[in-house]
Amino acid sequence: MDETTLHEKLHRVLVRYEGGRIEPIEFQWGAREFRVRAVNARWVDRATRPVRWFFSVTAESGEIFTLAYREGEPIWYVEGVVG
């Protein structure tokens, strides 16, 4: 599988806030919409200010994405895709 590194703004992200945690459940990248089948991992980069949160997600299409956002900013990014 090939991995492509990106840093592109997402047009729309639907998230769930539950138990003090955020979880992406759907997003739009370009003209395509993706529903998240699974959150594979989540991690935080505390070395940056503001802090950046990352999520590895598998979409229903089978593609694996790395999504990210900066704490306090309403903008999400697709950082990479495998598949």
Buried (B, 14 or more C-beta within 10 A) or exposed (E): EEEEEEEEEBEEBEBEEEEEEEBBBBBEBEEEBBEBBEBEEBEEEEEEEEEBBBBBBBBEEEBBBBBBBBEEEEEBBBBBBBE
